[in-house]
Amino acid sequence: YNSLSDYEEIKRGYPKVEFRYKVVPDTPLPSGYIPLGFNRDSMLEMIRIGVVDGEKAIKQGPMVGQKKTAESLKNTMYY
């Protein structure tokens, strides 16, 4: 299992769906890539990061984030 396993499983489960955007945070999340402990402040910060990165992904266009995602995850212990 690695960080892309869920994504790859979802793609196999929905072969007719075109996944155009995949977003990985540019800013480290308060609780890491796999947040196991949730509190209000860290959740609000993760939402804020997600909104910023989601808007950026849309401005960059479809498929731009695919390569960035793979490169980013290679630098984590979960890849």
N, CA, C and O atoms as a printed pandas DataFrame, in Angstrom:
     atom_number atom_name residue_name chain_id  residue_number  x_coord  y_coord  z_coord
0              1         N          TYR        A               1    0.842   -1.192    0.000
1              2        CA          TYR        A               1    0.000    0.000    0.000
2              3         C          TYR        A               1    0.875    1.237    0.000
3              4         O          TYR        A               1    1.875    1.295    0.716
4              5         N          ASN        A               2    0.503    2.233   -0.803
5              6        CA          ASN        A               2    1.168    3.531   -0.770
6              7         C          ASN        A               2    0.125    4.629   -0.937
7              8         O          ASN        A               2   -1.068    4.350   -1.051
8              9         N          SER        A               3    0.575    5.855   -0.951
9             10        CA          SER        A               3   -0.339    6.998   -1.003
10            11         C          SER        A               3   -1.185    7.049   -2.264
11            12         O          SER        A               3   -2.255    7.659   -2.263
12            13         N          LEU        A               4   -0.736    6.433   -3.318
13            14        CA          LEU        A               4   -1.499    6.446   -4.572
14            15         C          LEU        A               4   -2.444    5.259   -4.699
15            16         O          LEU        A               4   -3.210    5.193   -5.660
16            17         N          SER        A               5   -2.413    4.323   -3.761
17            18        CA          SER        A               5   -3.222    3.109   -3.870
18            19         C          SER        A               5   -4.714    3.416   -3.961
19            20         O          SER        A               5   -5.408    2.854   -4.807
20            21         N          ASP        A               6   -5.210    4.297   -3.103
21            22        CA          ASP        A               6   -6.637    4.639   -3.141
22            23         C          ASP        A               6   -7.017    5.271   -4.471
23            24         O          ASP        A               6   -8.048    4.936   -5.056
24            25         N          TYR        A               7   -6.186    6.180   -4.940
25            26        CA          TYR        A               7   -6.452    6.843   -6.215
26            27         C          TYR        A               7   -6.499    5.837   -7.354
27            28         O          TYR        A               7   -7.406    5.874   -8.186
28            29         N          GLU        A               8   -5.527    4.942   -7.393
29            30        CA          GLU        A               8   -5.487    3.928   -8.449
30            31         C          GLU        A               8   -6.675    2.981   -8.354
31            32         O          GLU        A               8   -7.224    2.577   -9.379
32            33         N          GLU        A               9   -7.076    2.624   -7.145
33            34        CA          GLU        A               9   -8.240    1.748   -6.966
34            35         C          GLU        A               9   -9.522    2.424   -7.443
35            36         O          GLU        A               9  -10.367    1.787   -8.070
36            37         N          ILE        A              10   -9.663    3.693   -7.150
37            38        CA          ILE        A              10  -10.844    4.439   -7.596
38            39         C          ILE        A              10  -10.870    4.522   -9.119
39            40         O          ILE        A              10  -11.928    4.358   -9.727
40            41         N          LYS        A              11   -9.717    4.776   -9.743
41            42        CA          LYS        A              11   -9.672    4.826  -11.209
42            43         C          LYS        A              11  -10.089    3.478  -11.820
43            44         O          LYS        A              11  -10.806    3.444  -12.821
44            45         N          ARG        A              12   -9.645    2.390  -11.224
45            46        CA          ARG        A              12  -10.046    1.053  -11.732
46            47         C          ARG        A              12  -11.537    0.816  -11.543
47            48         O          ARG        A              12  -12.181    0.185  -12.380
48            49         N          GLY        A              13  -12.087    1.324  -10.438
49            50        CA          GLY        A              13  -13.505    1.125  -10.153
50            51         C          GLY        A              13  -14.423    1.948  -11.038
51            52         O          GLY        A              13  -15.595    1.611  -11.205
52            53         N          TYR        A              14  -13.900    3.019  -11.602
53            54        CA          TYR        A              14  -14.691    3.914  -12.451
54            55         C          TYR        A              14  -13.946    4.163  -13.761
55            56         O          TYR        A              14  -13.482    5.276  -14.006
56            57         N          PRO        A              15  -13.829    3.142  -14.598
57            58        CA          PRO        A              15  -13.012    3.263  -15.805
58            59         C          PRO        A              15  -13.527    4.279  -16.827
59            60         O          PRO        A              15  -12.756    4.734  -17.671
60            61         N          LYS        A              16  -14.796    4.642  -16.771
61            62        CA          LYS        A              16  -15.341    5.595  -17.735
62            63         C          LYS        A              16  -15.222    7.045  -17.266
63            64         O          LYS        A              16  -15.568    7.971  -18.000
64            65         N          VAL        A              17  -14.731    7.234  -16.044
65            66        CA          VAL        A              17  -14.579    8.589  -15.508
66            67         C          VAL        A              17  -13.207    9.128  -15.880
67            68         O          VAL        A              17  -12.201    8.435  -15.732
68            69         N          GLU        A              18  -13.169   10.357  -16.360
69            70        CA          GLU        A              18  -11.902   11.014  -16.669
70            71         C          GLU        A              18  -11.512   11.882  -15.470
71            72         O          GLU        A              18  -12.123   12.921  -15.222
72            73         N          PHE        A              19  -10.505   11.454  -14.744
73            74        CA          PHE        A              19  -10.023   12.204  -13.594
74            75         C          PHE        A              19   -9.054   13.268  -14.100
75            76         O          PHE        A              19   -7.918   12.962  -14.465
76            77         N          ARG        A              20   -9.505   14.503  -14.119
77            78        CA          ARG        A              20   -8.712   15.590  -14.706
78            79         C          ARG        A              20   -7.850   16.318  -13.698
79            80         O          ARG        A              20   -6.808   16.863  -14.063
80            81         N          TYR        A              21   -8.254   16.342  -12.452
81            82        CA          TYR        A              21   -7.514   17.085  -11.440
82            83         C          TYR        A              21   -7.163   16.181  -10.270
83            84         O          TYR        A              21   -8.002   15.432   -9.769
84            85         N          LYS        A              22   -5.929   16.264   -9.851
85            86        CA          LYS        A              22   -5.480   15.595   -8.628
86            87         C          LYS        A              22   -4.634   16.633   -7.897
87            88         O          LYS        A              22   -3.660   17.152   -8.443
88            89         N          VAL        A              23   -5.011   16.924   -6.670
89            90        CA          VAL        A              23   -4.386   18.021   -5.945
90            91         C          VAL        A              23   -3.638   17.493   -4.726
91            92         O          VAL        A              23   -4.179   16.729   -3.926
92            93         N          VAL        A              24   -2.392   17.915   -4.605
93            94        CA          VAL        A              24   -1.575   17.629   -3.428
94            95         C          VAL        A              24   -1.229   18.967   -2.811
95            96         O          VAL        A              24   -0.868   19.898   -3.531
96            97         N          PRO        A              25   -1.329   19.090   -1.493
97            98        CA          PRO        A              25   -1.052   20.391   -0.876
98            99         C          PRO        A              25    0.363   20.882   -1.125
99           100         O          PRO        A              25    1.324   20.120   -1.030
100          101         N          ASP        A              26    0.480   22.166   -1.444
101          102        CA          ASP        A              26    1.788   22.816   -1.574
102          103         C          ASP        A              26    2.367   23.126   -0.192
103          104         O          ASP        A              26    3.583   23.181   -0.009
104          105         N          THR        A              27    1.477   23.323    0.761
105          106        CA          THR        A              27    1.858   23.634    2.134
106          107         C          THR        A              27    1.714   22.376    2.982
107          108         O          THR        A              27    0.719   21.664    2.844
108          109         N          PRO        A              28    2.673   22.079    3.853
109          110        CA          PRO        A              28    2.511   20.907    4.724
110          111         C          PRO        A              28    1.231   21.004    5.552
111          112         O          PRO        A              28    0.912   22.061    6.097
112          113         N          LEU        A              29    0.512   19.903    5.638
113          114        CA          LEU        A              29   -0.699   19.878    6.452
114          115         C          LEU        A              29   -0.318   19.857    7.928
115          116         O          LEU        A              29    0.726   19.315    8.293
116          117         N          PRO        A              30   -1.159   20.444    8.778
117          118        CA          PRO        A              30   -0.837   20.512   10.202
118          119         C          PRO        A              30   -0.603   19.139   10.839
119          120         O          PRO        A              30    0.177   19.014   11.783
120          121         N          SER        A              31   -1.269   18.131   10.330
121          122        CA          SER        A              31   -1.130   16.800   10.928
122          123         C          SER        A              31   -0.503   15.793    9.974
123          124         O          SER        A              31   -0.603   14.589   10.212
124          125         N          GLY        A              32    0.137   16.244    8.904
125          126        CA          GLY        A              32    0.794   15.345    7.968
126          127         C          GLY        A              32   -0.132   14.883    6.860
127          128         O          GLY        A              32   -1.279   15.320    6.771
128          129         N          TYR        A              33    0.386   13.974    5.996
129          130        CA          TYR        A              33   -0.408   13.487    4.862
130          131         C          TYR        A              33   -1.523   12.559    5.294
131          132         O          TYR        A              33   -2.552   12.465    4.625
132          133         N          ILE        A              34   -1.330   11.884    6.393
133          134        CA          ILE        A              34   -2.385   10.999    6.903
134          135         C          ILE        A              34   -2.810   11.557    8.256
135          136         O          ILE        A              34   -2.254   11.177    9.287
136          137         N          PRO        A              35   -3.787   12.451    8.260
137          138        CA          PRO        A              35   -4.193   13.066    9.531
138          139         C          PRO        A              35   -5.008   12.104   10.384
139          140         O          PRO        A              35   -6.134   11.751   10.033
140          141         N          LEU        A              36   -4.441   11.689   11.489
141          142        CA          LEU        A              36   -5.130   10.771   12.388
142          143         C          LEU        A              36   -5.751   11.494   13.567
143          144         O          LEU        A              36   -6.710   10.999   14.159
144          145         N          GLY        A              37   -5.230   12.641   13.914
145          146        CA          GLY        A              37   -5.781   13.404   15.020
146          147         C          GLY        A              37   -6.423   14.672   14.494
147          148         O          GLY        A              37   -5.755   15.497   13.870
148          149         N          PHE        A              38   -7.702   14.834   14.739
149          150        CA          PHE        A              38   -8.416   16.001   14.222
150          151         C          PHE        A              38   -8.766   16.942   15.363
151          152         O          PHE        A              38   -9.232   16.512   16.418
152          153         N          ASN        A              39   -8.540   18.211   15.145
153          154        CA          ASN        A              39   -9.078   19.224   16.043
154          155         C          ASN        A              39   -9.567   20.366   15.167
155          156         O          ASN        A              39   -9.235   20.446   13.984
156          157         N          ARG        A              40  -10.346   21.233   15.754
157          158        CA          ARG        A              40  -11.011   22.281   14.981
158          159         C          ARG        A              40  -10.015   23.155   14.212
159          160         O          ARG        A              40  -10.201   23.421   13.025
160          161         N          ASP        A              41   -8.965   23.596   14.893
161          162        CA          ASP        A              41   -8.010   24.500   14.250
162          163         C          ASP        A              41   -7.281   23.845   13.087
163          164         O          ASP        A              41   -7.123   24.456   12.030
164          165         N          SER        A              42   -6.833   22.595   13.275
165          166        CA          SER        A              42   -6.117   21.932   12.171
166          167         C          SER        A              42   -7.065   21.623   11.015
167          168         O          SER        A              42   -6.655   21.681    9.856
168          169         N          MET        A              43   -8.319   21.298   11.308
169          170        CA          MET        A              43   -9.295   21.043   10.238
170          171         C          MET        A              43   -9.552   22.319    9.434
171          172         O          MET        A              43   -9.595   22.279    8.204
172          173         N          LEU        A              44   -9.719   23.436   10.114
173          174        CA          LEU        A              44   -9.940   24.697    9.402
174          175         C          LEU        A              44   -8.734   25.060    8.543
175          176         O          LEU        A              44   -8.888   25.558    7.428
176          177         N          GLU        A              45   -7.536   24.814    9.061
177          178        CA          GLU        A              45   -6.329   25.107    8.287
178          179         C          GLU        A              45   -6.237   24.193    7.063
179          180         O          GLU        A              45   -5.863   24.649    5.982
180          181         N          MET        A              46   -6.575   22.901    7.220
181          182        CA          MET        A              46   -6.537   21.986    6.076
182          183         C          MET        A              46   -7.566   22.375    5.022
183          184         O          MET        A              46   -7.303   22.255    3.825
184          185         N          ILE        A              47   -8.732   22.840    5.457
185          186        CA          ILE        A              47   -9.750   23.315    4.508
186          187         C          ILE        A              47   -9.226   24.531    3.747
187          188         O          ILE        A              47   -9.378   24.620    2.529
188          189         N          ARG        A              48   -8.609   25.462    4.468
189          190        CA          ARG        A              48   -8.062   26.663    3.824
190          191         C          ARG        A              48   -6.997   26.290    2.796
191          192         O          ARG        A              48   -6.988   26.822    1.686
192          193         N          ILE        A              49   -6.099   25.374    3.167
193          194        CA          ILE        A              49   -5.057   24.911    2.247
194          195         C          ILE        A              49   -5.688   24.248    1.027
195          196         O          ILE        A              49   -5.252   24.478   -0.101
196          197         N          GLY        A              50   -6.706   23.433    1.247
197          198        CA          GLY        A              50   -7.379   22.751    0.145
198          199         C          GLY        A              50   -8.046   23.706   -0.829
199          200         O          GLY        A              50   -7.991   23.502   -2.042
200          201         N          VAL        A              51   -8.672   24.741   -0.305
201          202        CA          VAL        A              51   -9.316   25.733   -1.167
202          203         C          VAL        A              51   -8.271   26.446   -2.021
203          204         O          VAL        A              51   -8.454   26.596   -3.229
204          205         N          VAL        A              52   -7.176   26.885   -1.399
205          206        CA          VAL        A              52   -6.120   27.585   -2.132
206          207         C          VAL        A              52   -5.527   26.672   -3.207
207          208         O          VAL        A              52   -5.387   27.083   -4.359
208          209         N          ASP        A              53   -5.179   25.434   -2.837
209          210        CA          ASP        A              53   -4.574   24.518   -3.807
210          211         C          ASP        A              53   -5.563   24.087   -4.888
211          212         O          ASP        A              53   -5.172   23.896   -6.040
212          213         N          GLY        A              54   -6.838   23.932   -4.532
213          214        CA          GLY        A              54   -7.849   23.586   -5.525
214          215         C          GLY        A              54   -8.041   24.683   -6.557
215          216         O          GLY        A              54   -8.141   24.416   -7.754
216          217         N          GLU        A              55   -8.090   25.922   -6.081
217          218        CA          GLU        A              55   -8.217   27.057   -7.009
218          219         C          GLU        A              55   -6.999   27.147   -7.926
219          220         O          GLU        A              55   -7.124   27.432   -9.117
220          221         N          LYS        A              56   -5.828   26.903   -7.358
221          222        CA          LYS        A              56   -4.600   26.943   -8.154
222          223         C          LYS        A              56   -4.612   25.839   -9.218
223          224         O          LYS        A              56   -4.203   26.073  -10.356
224          225         N          ALA        A              57   -5.074   24.651   -8.859
225          226        CA          ALA        A              57   -5.123   23.544   -9.813
226          227         C          ALA        A              57   -6.058   23.864  -10.977
227          228         O          ALA        A              57   -5.752   23.566  -12.131
228          229         N          ILE        A              58   -7.191   24.467  -10.664
229          230        CA          ILE        A              58   -8.141   24.821  -11.721
230          231         C          ILE        A              58   -7.544   25.869  -12.657
231          232         O          ILE        A              58   -7.730   25.794  -13.872
232          233         N          LYS        A              59   -6.836   26.835  -12.103
233          234        CA          LYS        A              59   -6.207   27.869  -12.936
234          235         C          LYS        A              59   -5.111   27.280  -13.826
235          236         O          LYS        A              59   -4.929   27.726  -14.959
236          237         N          GLN        A              60   -4.377   26.278  -13.318
237          238        CA          GLN        A              60   -3.306   25.655  -14.102
238          239         C          GLN        A              60   -3.860   24.786  -15.220
239          240         O          GLN        A              60   -3.217   24.623  -16.257
240          241         N          GLY        A              61   -5.043   24.231  -15.018
241          242        CA          GLY        A              61   -5.673   23.420  -16.047
242          243         C          GLY        A              61   -5.603   21.937  -15.743
243          244         O          GLY        A              61   -4.838   21.504  -14.881
244          245         N          PRO        A              62   -6.411   21.154  -16.462
245          246        CA          PRO        A              62   -6.480   19.716  -16.252
246          247         C          PRO        A              62   -5.136   19.031  -16.465
247          248         O          PRO        A              62   -4.343   19.444  -17.310
248          249         N          MET        A              63   -4.897   18.005  -15.706
249          250        CA          MET        A              63   -3.754   17.085  -15.818
250          251         C          MET        A              63   -2.422   17.676  -15.367
251          252         O          MET        A              63   -1.435   16.945  -15.295
252          253         N          VAL        A              64   -2.355   18.971  -15.060
253          254        CA          VAL        A              64   -1.085   19.578  -14.646
254          255         C          VAL        A              64   -0.627   18.991  -13.315
255          256         O          VAL        A              64    0.567   18.788  -13.099
256          257         N          GLY        A              65   -1.567   18.722  -12.435
257          258        CA          GLY        A              65   -1.214   18.226  -11.111
258          259         C          GLY        A              65   -0.800   16.772  -11.053
259          260         O          GLY        A              65   -0.264   16.338  -10.034
260          261         N          GLN        A              66   -1.025   15.997  -12.107
261          262        CA          GLN        A              66   -0.694   14.571  -12.076
262          263         C          GLN        A              66    0.792   14.343  -11.826
263          264         O          GLN        A              66    1.162   13.575  -10.938
264          265         N          LYS        A              67    1.632   14.997  -12.593
265          266        CA          LYS        A              67    3.077   14.830  -12.439
266          267         C          LYS        A              67    3.540   15.399  -11.100
267          268         O          LYS        A              67    4.376   14.805  -10.419
268          269         N          LYS        A              68    3.000   16.537  -10.735
269          270        CA          LYS        A              68    3.362   17.170   -9.473
270          271         C          LYS        A              68    3.027   16.253   -8.297
271          272         O          LYS        A              68    3.796   16.172   -7.339
272          273         N          THR        A              69    1.898   15.569   -8.360
273          274        CA          THR        A              69    1.496   14.664   -7.294
274          275         C          THR        A              69    2.501   13.550   -7.109
275          276         O          THR        A              69    2.933   13.283   -5.988
276          277         N          ALA        A              70    2.872   12.905   -8.179
277          278        CA          ALA        A              70    3.826   11.793   -8.097
278          279         C          ALA        A              70    5.161   12.272   -7.551
279          280         O          ALA        A              70    5.760   11.602   -6.710
280          281         N          GLU        A              71    5.635   13.422   -8.016
281          282        CA          GLU        A              71    6.920   13.957   -7.545
282          283         C          GLU        A              71    6.856   14.308   -6.067
283          284         O          GLU        A              71    7.801   14.048   -5.322
284          285         N          SER        A              72    5.755   14.892   -5.646
285          286        CA          SER        A              72    5.602   15.296   -4.254
286          287         C          SER        A              72    5.559   14.085   -3.322
287          288         O          SER        A              72    6.185   14.086   -2.262
288          289         N          LEU        A              73    4.821   13.061   -3.724
289          290        CA          LEU        A              73    4.685   11.889   -2.867
290          291         C          LEU        A              73    5.969   11.075   -2.771
291          292         O          LEU        A              73    6.178   10.371   -1.783
292          293         N          LYS        A              74    6.811   11.159   -3.756
293          294        CA          LYS        A              74    8.086   10.447   -3.694
294          295         C          LYS        A              74    8.970   10.956   -2.566
295          296         O          LYS        A              74    9.879   10.261   -2.113
296          297         N          ASN        A              75    8.694   12.178   -2.116
297          298        CA          ASN        A              75    9.473   12.777   -1.040
298          299         C          ASN        A              75    8.900   12.483    0.335
299          300         O          ASN        A              75    9.381   13.023    1.331
300          301         N          THR        A              76    7.882   11.636    0.409
301          302        CA          THR        A              76    7.286   11.307    1.701
302          303         C          THR        A              76    7.577    9.858    2.040
303          304         O          THR        A              76    7.950    9.065    1.175
304          305         N          MET        A              77    7.406    9.528    3.287
305          306        CA          MET        A              77    7.630    8.143    3.715
306          307         C          MET        A              77    6.472    7.234    3.319
307          308         O          MET        A              77    6.577    6.016    3.462
308          309         N          TYR        A              78    5.369    7.799    2.824
309          310        CA          TYR        A              78    4.189    7.006    2.499
310          311         C          TYR        A              78    4.148    6.548    1.048
311          312         O          TYR        A              78    3.210    5.854    0.656
312          313         N          TYR        A              79    5.125    6.910    0.250
313          314        CA          TYR        A              79    5.110    6.553   -1.169
314          315         C          TYR        A              79    5.599    5.145   -1.356
315          316         O          TYR        A              79    5.661    4.657   -2.485
